[in-house]
Amino acid sequence: MNIAPLKRVILDLLFPLSCLGCGQEGVWFCSSCRAGLKFLPPACFLCGWAGVLPRTPAGRTCVSCRDKTALSCFLSPFSYGDKMPRELIHALKYLRITPVAPILAGLVRDYQAYYSLRFPSEALLIPVPLHPKKERVRGFNQSLLI
């Protein structure tokens, strides 16, 4: 006997899902809040230069900033000051709302598609390791879930 569906109904009655942005019931992230998100264009993270040079990957640190940082490329779909992405990340990391991970992964995928970002064939996507003690306390590595 599978009680998972019954368990889900009871949990939804006791703790209904609500949008982390506006509180709309039934979803963690509603379409209205999603529509309000604005992607940051791929640019130099230091000066904001978003010019495109032939065969220069998006998000590349510009020539004038390369001597100021060890990072040669950096991409972020949103500003760290944007409330909604911050709420989603906070819900995953600190409230342990793991269903938010696929939402965040989808936003990253949408960002890549929106700007037609291409990565070199040798590029690797590696989740940031979490300290074992933090992972034991949290129960998961949020970057691995995303």
CNS distance restraints for C-alpha pairs under 8 A (distance, minus, plus):
assign (resid   3 and name CA) (resid   7 and name CA) 6.06 0.50 0.50
assign (resid   4 and name CA) (resid   8 and name CA) 6.15 0.50 0.50
assign (resid   5 and name CA) (resid   9 and name CA) 6.35 0.50 0.50
assign (resid   6 and name CA) (resid  10 and name CA) 6.25 0.50 0.50
assign (resid   7 and name CA) (resid  11 and name CA) 6.12 0.50 0.50
assign (resid   8 and name CA) (resid  12 and name CA) 6.01 0.50 0.50
assign (resid   9 and name CA) (resid  13 and name CA) 6.21 0.50 0.50
assign (resid  10 and name CA) (resid  14 and name CA) 6.22 0.50 0.50
assign (resid  11 and name CA) (resid  15 and name CA) 5.52 0.50 0.50
assign (resid  11 and name CA) (resid  16 and name CA) 7.17 0.50 0.50
assign (resid  12 and name CA) (resid  16 and name CA) 4.45 0.50 0.50
assign (resid  12 and name CA) (resid  17 and name CA) 6.70 0.50 0.50
assign (resid  16 and name CA) (resid  25 and name CA) 6.81 0.50 0.50
assign (resid  16 and name CA) (resid  26 and name CA) 6.77 0.50 0.50
assign (resid  17 and name CA) (resid  25 and name CA) 5.65 0.50 0.50
assign (resid  17 and name CA) (resid  26 and name CA) 4.89 0.50 0.50
assign (resid  17 and name CA) (resid  27 and name CA) 5.41 0.50 0.50
assign (resid  17 and name CA) (resid  28 and name CA) 6.03 0.50 0.50
assign (resid  18 and name CA) (resid  22 and name CA) 7.96 0.50 0.50
assign (resid  18 and name CA) (resid  23 and name CA) 4.90 0.50 0.50
assign (resid  18 and name CA) (resid  24 and name CA) 5.20 0.50 0.50
assign (resid  18 and name CA) (resid  25 and name CA) 4.21 0.50 0.50
assign (resid  18 and name CA) (resid  26 and name CA) 5.58 0.50 0.50
assign (resid  18 and name CA) (resid  27 and name CA) 5.36 0.50 0.50
assign (resid  18 and name CA) (resid  28 and name CA) 5.38 0.50 0.50
assign (resid  18 and name CA) (resid  29 and name CA) 7.68 0.50 0.50
assign (resid  19 and name CA) (resid  23 and name CA) 4.49 0.50 0.50
assign (resid  19 and name CA) (resid  24 and name CA) 5.05 0.50 0.50
assign (resid  19 and name CA) (resid  25 and name CA) 6.36 0.50 0.50
assign (resid  19 and name CA) (resid  26 and name CA) 7.39 0.50 0.50
assign (resid  19 and name CA) (resid  27 and name CA) 5.37 0.50 0.50
assign (resid  19 and name CA) (resid  28 and name CA) 4.20 0.50 0.50
assign (resid  19 and name CA) (resid  29 and name CA) 4.65 0.50 0.50
assign (resid  19 and name CA) (resid  30 and name CA) 5.79 0.50 0.50
assign (resid  20 and name CA) (resid  28 and name CA) 5.72 0.50 0.50
assign (resid  20 and name CA) (resid  29 and name CA) 6.03 0.50 0.50
assign (resid  20 and name CA) (resid  84 and name CA) 7.64 0.50 0.50
assign (resid  20 and name CA) (resid  87 and name CA) 6.57 0.50 0.50
assign (resid  20 and name CA) (resid  88 and name CA) 6.92 0.50 0.50
assign (resid  21 and name CA) (resid  29 and name CA) 6.87 0.50 0.50
assign (resid  21 and name CA) (resid  30 and name CA) 7.87 0.50 0.50
assign (resid  21 and name CA) (resid  33 and name CA) 6.25 0.50 0.50
assign (resid  21 and name CA) (resid  84 and name CA) 5.99 0.50 0.50
assign (resid  21 and name CA) (resid  87 and name CA) 7.36 0.50 0.50
assign (resid  22 and name CA) (resid  33 and name CA) 7.18 0.50 0.50
assign (resid  24 and name CA) (resid  30 and name CA) 7.04 0.50 0.50
assign (resid  28 and name CA) (resid 100 and name CA) 7.01 0.50 0.50
assign (resid  29 and name CA) (resid  33 and name CA) 6.71 0.50 0.50
assign (resid  29 and name CA) (resid  34 and name CA) 6.97 0.50 0.50
assign (resid  29 and name CA) (resid 103 and name CA) 7.80 0.50 0.50
assign (resid  30 and name CA) (resid  34 and name CA) 6.26 0.50 0.50
assign (resid  31 and name CA) (resid  35 and name CA) 6.00 0.50 0.50
assign (resid  32 and name CA) (resid  36 and name CA) 6.42 0.50 0.50
assign (resid  33 and name CA) (resid  37 and name CA) 6.80 0.50 0.50
assign (resid  33 and name CA) (resid  84 and name CA) 7.69 0.50 0.50
assign (resid  37 and name CA) (resid  84 and name CA) 7.63 0.50 0.50
assign (resid  38 and name CA) (resid  78 and name CA) 7.16 0.50 0.50
assign (resid  39 and name CA) (resid  77 and name CA) 5.27 0.50 0.50
assign (resid  39 and name CA) (resid  78 and name CA) 5.51 0.50 0.50
assign (resid  39 and name CA) (resid 111 and name CA) 6.81 0.50 0.50
assign (resid  40 and name CA) (resid  76 and name CA) 7.07 0.50 0.50
assign (resid  40 and name CA) (resid  77 and name CA) 5.41 0.50 0.50
assign (resid  40 and name CA) (resid  78 and name CA) 5.37 0.50 0.50
assign (resid  40 and name CA) (resid  79 and name CA) 6.86 0.50 0.50
assign (resid  41 and name CA) (resid  50 and name CA) 7.22 0.50 0.50
assign (resid  41 and name CA) (resid  77 and name CA) 7.55 0.50 0.50
assign (resid  41 and name CA) (resid 115 and name CA) 7.59 0.50 0.50
assign (resid  42 and name CA) (resid  50 and name CA) 6.40 0.50 0.50
assign (resid  42 and name CA) (resid  58 and name CA) 5.44 0.50 0.50
assign (resid  42 and name CA) (resid  59 and name CA) 4.54 0.50 0.50
assign (resid  42 and name CA) (resid  75 and name CA) 6.11 0.50 0.50
assign (resid  42 and name CA) (resid  76 and name CA) 7.49 0.50 0.50
assign (resid  42 and name CA) (resid  77 and name CA) 7.97 0.50 0.50
assign (resid  42 and name CA) (resid 115 and name CA) 7.91 0.50 0.50
assign (resid  43 and name CA) (resid  48 and name CA) 5.33 0.50 0.50
assign (resid  43 and name CA) (resid  49 and name CA) 5.43 0.50 0.50
assign (resid  43 and name CA) (resid  50 and name CA) 4.22 0.50 0.50
assign (resid  43 and name CA) (resid  51 and name CA) 7.50 0.50 0.50
assign (resid  43 and name CA) (resid  58 and name CA) 6.70 0.50 0.50
assign (resid  43 and name CA) (resid  59 and name CA) 4.61 0.50 0.50
assign (resid  43 and name CA) (resid  60 and name CA) 6.76 0.50 0.50
assign (resid  43 and name CA) (resid  61 and name CA) 7.48 0.50 0.50
assign (resid  43 and name CA) (resid  75 and name CA) 7.60 0.50 0.50
assign (resid  44 and name CA) (resid  48 and name CA) 4.83 0.50 0.50
assign (resid  44 and name CA) (resid  49 and name CA) 5.26 0.50 0.50
assign (resid  44 and name CA) (resid  50 and name CA) 6.40 0.50 0.50
assign (resid  44 and name CA) (resid  59 and name CA) 5.67 0.50 0.50
assign (resid  44 and name CA) (resid  60 and name CA) 5.85 0.50 0.50
assign (resid  44 and name CA) (resid  61 and name CA) 4.58 0.50 0.50
assign (resid  44 and name CA) (resid  62 and name CA) 5.67 0.50 0.50
assign (resid  44 and name CA) (resid  73 and name CA) 7.59 0.50 0.50
assign (resid  44 and name CA) (resid  74 and name CA) 7.36 0.50 0.50
assign (resid  45 and name CA) (resid  59 and name CA) 7.45 0.50 0.50
assign (resid  45 and name CA) (resid  61 and name CA) 6.76 0.50 0.50
assign (resid  45 and name CA) (resid  74 and name CA) 6.54 0.50 0.50
assign (resid  45 and name CA) (resid  75 and name CA) 7.85 0.50 0.50
assign (resid  46 and name CA) (resid  61 and name CA) 7.53 0.50 0.50
assign (resid  46 and name CA) (resid  65 and name CA) 6.86 0.50 0.50
assign (resid  47 and name CA) (resid  65 and name CA) 7.42 0.50 0.50
assign (resid  49 and name CA) (resid  62 and name CA) 6.97 0.50 0.50
assign (resid  50 and name CA) (resid  59 and name CA) 7.75 0.50 0.50
assign (resid  52 and name CA) (resid  56 and name CA) 6.72 0.50 0.50
assign (resid  52 and name CA) (resid  58 and name CA) 7.48 0.50 0.50
assign (resid  56 and name CA) (resid  60 and name CA) 6.99 0.50 0.50
assign (resid  57 and name CA) (resid 118 and name CA) 7.65 0.50 0.50
assign (resid  57 and name CA) (resid 119 and name CA) 7.61 0.50 0.50
assign (resid  58 and name CA) (resid  73 and name CA) 7.97 0.50 0.50
assign (resid  58 and name CA) (resid  75 and name CA) 7.92 0.50 0.50
assign (resid  58 and name CA) (resid 117 and name CA) 6.84 0.50 0.50
assign (resid  59 and name CA) (resid  73 and name CA) 5.39 0.50 0.50
assign (resid  59 and name CA) (resid  74 and name CA) 5.30 0.50 0.50
assign (resid  59 and name CA) (resid  75 and name CA) 5.33 0.50 0.50
assign (resid  60 and name CA) (resid  72 and name CA) 5.90 0.50 0.50
assign (resid  60 and name CA) (resid  73 and name CA) 4.16 0.50 0.50
assign (resid  60 and name CA) (resid  74 and name CA) 6.48 0.50 0.50
assign (resid  61 and name CA) (resid  65 and name CA) 6.33 0.50 0.50
assign (resid  61 and name CA) (resid  66 and name CA) 6.01 0.50 0.50
assign (resid  61 and name CA) (resid  71 and name CA) 7.19 0.50 0.50
assign (resid  61 and name CA) (resid  72 and name CA) 5.13 0.50 0.50
assign (resid  61 and name CA) (resid  73 and name CA) 5.28 0.50 0.50
assign (resid  61 and name CA) (resid  74 and name CA) 7.27 0.50 0.50
assign (resid  62 and name CA) (resid  66 and name CA) 6.23 0.50 0.50
assign (resid  65 and name CA) (resid  69 and name CA) 7.07 0.50 0.50
assign (resid  66 and name CA) (resid  70 and name CA) 7.35 0.50 0.50
assign (resid  66 and name CA) (resid  71 and name CA) 7.76 0.50 0.50
assign (resid  66 and name CA) (resid  72 and name CA) 6.85 0.50 0.50
assign (resid  77 and name CA) (resid 107 and name CA) 7.92 0.50 0.50
assign (resid  77 and name CA) (resid 108 and name CA) 6.76 0.50 0.50
assign (resid  77 and name CA) (resid 111 and name CA) 6.06 0.50 0.50
assign (resid  78 and name CA) (resid  82 and name CA) 6.78 0.50 0.50
assign (resid  78 and name CA) (resid  85 and name CA) 7.19 0.50 0.50
assign (resid  80 and name CA) (resid  85 and name CA) 7.93 0.50 0.50
assign (resid  80 and name CA) (resid  86 and name CA) 7.05 0.50 0.50
assign (resid  81 and name CA) (resid  86 and name CA) 7.54 0.50 0.50
assign (resid  82 and name CA) (resid  86 and name CA) 6.39 0.50 0.50
assign (resid  83 and name CA) (resid  87 and name CA) 6.13 0.50 0.50
assign (resid  84 and name CA) (resid  88 and name CA) 6.32 0.50 0.50
assign (resid  85 and name CA) (resid  89 and name CA) 6.22 0.50 0.50
assign (resid  86 and name CA) (resid  90 and name CA) 5.99 0.50 0.50
assign (resid  87 and name CA) (resid  91 and name CA) 6.00 0.50 0.50
assign (resid  88 and name CA) (resid  92 and name CA) 6.36 0.50 0.50
assign (resid  88 and name CA) (resid 100 and name CA) 6.59 0.50 0.50
assign (resid  88 and name CA) (resid 104 and name CA) 7.45 0.50 0.50
assign (resid  89 and name CA) (resid  93 and name CA) 6.08 0.50 0.50
assign (resid  89 and name CA) (resid 100 and name CA) 7.93 0.50 0.50
assign (resid  89 and name CA) (resid 104 and name CA) 7.87 0.50 0.50
assign (resid  90 and name CA) (resid  94 and name CA) 5.54 0.50 0.50
assign (resid  90 and name CA) (resid  95 and name CA) 6.87 0.50 0.50
assign (resid  91 and name CA) (resid  95 and name CA) 4.73 0.50 0.50
assign (resid  91 and name CA) (resid  96 and name CA) 6.24 0.50 0.50
assign (resid  91 and name CA) (resid  97 and name CA) 5.57 0.50 0.50
assign (resid  91 and name CA) (resid 100 and name CA) 7.37 0.50 0.50
assign (resid  92 and name CA) (resid  96 and name CA) 4.94 0.50 0.50
assign (resid  92 and name CA) (resid  97 and name CA) 4.80 0.50 0.50
assign (resid  92 and name CA) (resid  98 and name CA) 5.50 0.50 0.50
assign (resid  92 and name CA) (resid  99 and name CA) 7.87 0.50 0.50
assign (resid  92 and name CA) (resid 100 and name CA) 5.98 0.50 0.50
assign (resid  92 and name CA) (resid 101 and name CA) 6.71 0.50 0.50
assign (resid  92 and name CA) (resid 142 and name CA) 6.84 0.50 0.50
assign (resid  93 and name CA) (resid  97 and name CA) 7.68 0.50 0.50
assign (resid  93 and name CA) (resid 138 and name CA) 7.61 0.50 0.50
assign (resid  93 and name CA) (resid 142 and name CA) 6.23 0.50 0.50
assign (resid  94 and name CA) (resid 138 and name CA) 7.69 0.50 0.50
assign (resid  96 and name CA) (resid 138 and name CA) 7.30 0.50 0.50
assign (resid  98 and name CA) (resid 145 and name CA) 7.95 0.50 0.50
assign (resid  99 and name CA) (resid 103 and name CA) 7.39 0.50 0.50
assign (resid 100 and name CA) (resid 104 and name CA) 6.34 0.50 0.50
assign (resid 101 and name CA) (resid 105 and name CA) 6.15 0.50 0.50
assign (resid 101 and name CA) (resid 142 and name CA) 7.30 0.50 0.50
assign (resid 101 and name CA) (resid 145 and name CA) 5.87 0.50 0.50
assign (resid 101 and name CA) (resid 146 and name CA) 4.95 0.50 0.50
assign (resid 102 and name CA) (resid 106 and name CA) 6.00 0.50 0.50
assign (resid 102 and name CA) (resid 145 and name CA) 7.68 0.50 0.50
assign (resid 102 and name CA) (resid 146 and name CA) 6.18 0.50 0.50
assign (resid 103 and name CA) (resid 107 and name CA) 6.35 0.50 0.50
assign (resid 104 and name CA) (resid 108 and name CA) 6.39 0.50 0.50
assign (resid 104 and name CA) (resid 146 and name CA) 6.50 0.50 0.50
assign (resid 105 and name CA) (resid 109 and name CA) 6.25 0.50 0.50
assign (resid 105 and name CA) (resid 146 and name CA) 5.11 0.50 0.50
assign (resid 106 and name CA) (resid 110 and name CA) 6.02 0.50 0.50
assign (resid 107 and name CA) (resid 111 and name CA) 6.07 0.50 0.50
assign (resid 108 and name CA) (resid 112 and name CA) 6.28 0.50 0.50
assign (resid 109 and name CA) (resid 113 and name CA) 6.25 0.50 0.50
assign (resid 110 and name CA) (resid 114 and name CA) 5.88 0.50 0.50
assign (resid 111 and name CA) (resid 115 and name CA) 6.33 0.50 0.50
assign (resid 112 and name CA) (resid 116 and name CA) 5.74 0.50 0.50
assign (resid 112 and name CA) (resid 117 and name CA) 5.03 0.50 0.50
assign (resid 112 and name CA) (resid 118 and name CA) 7.84 0.50 0.50
assign (resid 113 and name CA) (resid 117 and name CA) 6.52 0.50 0.50
assign (resid 119 and name CA) (resid 123 and name CA) 6.30 0.50 0.50
assign (resid 127 and name CA) (resid 143 and name CA) 5.13 0.50 0.50
assign (resid 127 and name CA) (resid 144 and name CA) 5.12 0.50 0.50
assign (resid 128 and name CA) (resid 143 and name CA) 6.11 0.50 0.50
assign (resid 128 and name CA) (resid 144 and name CA) 7.47 0.50 0.50
assign (resid 129 and name CA) (resid 141 and name CA) 7.54 0.50 0.50
assign (resid 129 and name CA) (resid 143 and name CA) 7.94 0.50 0.50
assign (resid 130 and name CA) (resid 134 and name CA) 6.62 0.50 0.50
assign (resid 130 and name CA) (resid 135 and name CA) 6.12 0.50 0.50
assign (resid 130 and name CA) (resid 141 and name CA) 6.16 0.50 0.50
assign (resid 131 and name CA) (resid 135 and name CA) 6.24 0.50 0.50
assign (resid 132 and name CA) (resid 136 and name CA) 6.12 0.50 0.50
assign (resid 133 and name CA) (resid 137 and name CA) 6.31 0.50 0.50
assign (resid 134 and name CA) (resid 138 and name CA) 5.95 0.50 0.50
assign (resid 135 and name CA) (resid 139 and name CA) 5.39 0.50 0.50
assign (resid 135 and name CA) (resid 140 and name CA) 5.38 0.50 0.50
assign (resid 135 and name CA) (resid 141 and name CA) 5.89 0.50 0.50
assign (resid 136 and name CA) (resid 140 and name CA) 7.24 0.50 0.50
assign (resid 140 and name CA) (resid 145 and name CA) 7.84 0.50 0.50
assign (resid 141 and name CA) (resid 145 and name CA) 6.53 0.50 0.50
assign (resid 142 and name CA) (resid 146 and name CA) 6.35 0.50 0.50
